[in-house]
Amino acid sequence: MQKNQGIKRLFHAAIYSWQGLLSALKYEEAFRQEFIAFILLSSFSFFLDVTAIERLAMISSLMLVMIVEILNSAIETVVDRVSTDRHKLSGRAKDYGSFAVLMTIFIAIATWLIIILK
């Protein structure tokens, strides 16, 4: 199979990324919630008296939550694709992904609180 190269590869990558976003918004409730929070909180950050670097940290921390959430969803999708049977390793993989999301949420909360309460 011949792979796309150059601008054609970038074009196809952009299409696949767009499809990924639409799929996540359609099928992943947690991602939808985090996406809405990202839009609202990112917009709100422009009304706060913070530096550009602080705003970048605030918005980046929210983006990190969405990135980890989508990776968690990818793990869960692959585990479910392999088998819907209960297995301790499948459960562990899903739990690890969920815990990673929780840790990034804590990072985002800490980032926002430290900057707002400085």
PyMOL commands that set and color helices and strands:
alter all, ss='L'
color gray80, all
select helices_A, chain A and resi 6-27+29-45+52-82+88-116
alter helices_A, ss='H'
color red, helices_A
deselect
rebuild
show_as cartoon
